[in-house]
Amino acid sequence: MSAHPIHDTAVLTGRSLRHVLRSPDTIITTAVMPIAFLLLFVYVFGGAIDTGSTPYIDYLLPGILLITVASGVAYTSYRLFLDLQAGIDERFRSMPIVRAASLWAHVLTSLVANTVSVTVVVGVALLTGFRSSAGIGAWLAVLGILVLFTLALTWIAVVAGLSAKSVDGASAFSYPLIFLPFISSAFVPTDSMPGPVRWFAEHQPVTSIVDSIRALFAGQPLDADLWVALAWCVGILLAAFGVATLVQRRRVG
C-alpha cells in the first residue's frame, strides 16, 4: 500500500480532469439545462410570480445554482461506473495505490467541473440582470455553501456509481435531486403552496440552503437558516461518505 495518499489522489485527479478536458461538452451540457430554466422562468413565468421588492432573477438564481450542481454530479456517477465496467478499478487495486484515492479523484474532479459550470451560470445571470450587493466575504460564504453542497451530492453520486448495474442507472439518481428544488422556496415563496406541500417545502434541505444563499447575495443578516443549511450539507456529506466507503469495501471483498 502506498504511503502517499495525497500524491495518489493528485495523480488520479489529474487523470480524471484530463478526461473532462477532452470532452468539454460535459460542462457545457451540465450548464445548458439550468440556463434554460433560468431564461424560461425569468422571461416566461417570472412576471406572474410575486417576490415582493426582490427582482425575480435575484430570487431565482440560488435555486438554479443548486440545480446546476445536481445535474453536474450525475457525470461523476457515470464516469465512475464506466471505470468499474472497464476494469480500471481492479487495475488500480493491483498497484500500490491508496484504495480511497480513486474515489477522491472523482469527487475532486466533480468539484472542479461543477465550479466551472456554476461560474458559467452566474455569468449568464449577470447578463440577464442579476445584481448583488454582497461583499467579498458574502461571496466567499456562498462559495463555501456550494462547495459543501457539491461534496455532499457528489458522494451520493459515488454511491450510485458503485451500486449501479447499468449506465442509465448510474445517472438516474440525479433526477430526484434536480426535481427537489421545485418543491422548495427556490422558484416561488412557500406561502403560496397548499398545507402539506408547504410543510415539506419548508423542512427539506434545499429551502434552507436557497434562503441562506439568497440572504448572502442580498447583503441581509443571516438567521437560523444558515445553520440548518450547514447541518444538512454536513450531515448528508458524512452519511454519503460512510455509505460509499462501505460499498467500496464490499466490492473489494
Residue pairs with C-beta under 8 A, 6 or more apart in sequence:
1 96
1 98
1 99
2 8
2 96
2 97
2 98
4 98
5 98
5 100
5 101
8 97
8 98
8 101
9 98
9 100
9 101
9 104
9 105
9 108
11 101
12 92
12 97
12 101
12 102
12 104
12 105
13 104
13 105
13 108
13 109
15 105
16 79
16 105
16 106
16 108
16 109
17 109
17 112
19 79
20 26
20 27
20 109
20 112
20 113
26 75
26 113
27 72
27 113
27 116
27 117
27 120
30 68
30 71
30 72
30 75
30 113
30 114
30 117
31 68
31 117
31 120
31 121
33 67
33 71
34 64
34 65
34 67
34 68
34 71
34 117
34 121
35 120
35 121
35 124
37 64
37 67
38 57
38 60
38 61
38 64
38 121
38 124
38 125
38 128
39 128
41 49
41 56
41 60
41 187
42 56
42 57
42 60
42 128
42 129
46 56
46 57
46 60
47 56
49 56
49 187
49 188
50 189
51 59
51 189
54 218
55 129
55 130
55 131
57 125
57 128
57 129
57 130
58 130
58 131
58 132
58 214
58 217
58 218
59 214
60 186
60 187
61 122
61 125
61 130
61 217
62 186
62 209
62 210
62 211
62 213
62 214
62 217
63 181
63 184
63 185
63 186
63 187
63 206
63 210
64 121
64 125
64 186
65 118
65 121
65 122
65 146
65 213
66 149
66 181
66 186
66 206
66 209
66 210
67 178
67 181
67 186
68 114
68 117
68 118
68 121
69 114
69 117
69 118
69 146
69 149
69 150
69 153
70 153
70 174
70 177
70 178
70 180
70 181
71 174
71 178
72 110
72 113
72 114
72 117
72 150
73 110
73 114
73 150
73 153
73 154
73 156
73 157
73 174
73 177
74 157
74 171
74 173
74 174
75 110
75 113
75 171
76 106
76 107
76 109
76 110
76 154
76 157
76 158
76 161
77 157
77 158
77 160
77 161
77 164
77 170
77 171
77 173
77 174
78 161
78 167
78 170
78 171
79 106
79 109
79 161
80 103
80 106
80 157
80 158
80 161
80 162
80 170
81 161
81 164
81 167
81 170
82 167
83 89
83 102
84 161
84 162
88 102
89 102
89 251
92 101
92 102
93 99
93 252
99 248
99 252
100 245
100 248
103 158
103 244
103 248
106 154
106 158
106 161
107 151
107 154
107 155
107 158
110 150
110 154
110 157
111 147
111 150
111 151
111 154
114 150
114 154
115 146
115 147
115 150
118 146
122 130
132 138
132 139
132 217
132 218
132 219
133 217
133 218
133 219
134 142
134 216
134 217
134 218
134 219
135 219
138 216
138 217
138 219
139 216
141 216
142 213
142 216
142 217
145 209
145 212
145 213
145 216
145 229
145 230
145 233
146 213
148 230
148 233
148 234
148 237
149 209
149 233
151 233
151 237
152 233
152 234
152 236
152 237
152 240
153 177
153 236
155 236
155 237
155 240
155 241
155 244
156 173
156 177
156 236
156 240
157 173
157 174
158 240
158 244
159 240
159 243
159 244
159 247
160 169
160 170
160 171
160 172
160 173
161 170
162 244
162 247
162 248
162 251
163 247
164 170
180 204
180 206
181 187
181 206
181 210
183 197
183 200
183 201
183 204
184 190
184 201
184 204
184 206
184 207
184 210
185 201
185 202
185 206
185 207
185 210
185 211
186 206
186 207
186 210
190 198
190 201
190 202
190 207
191 198
193 201
201 207
205 229
205 232
205 233
205 236
208 225
208 226
208 228
208 229
208 232
209 229
209 232
209 233
211 225
211 229
212 222
212 225
212 226
212 229
215 221
215 222
215 223
215 225
215 226
216 222
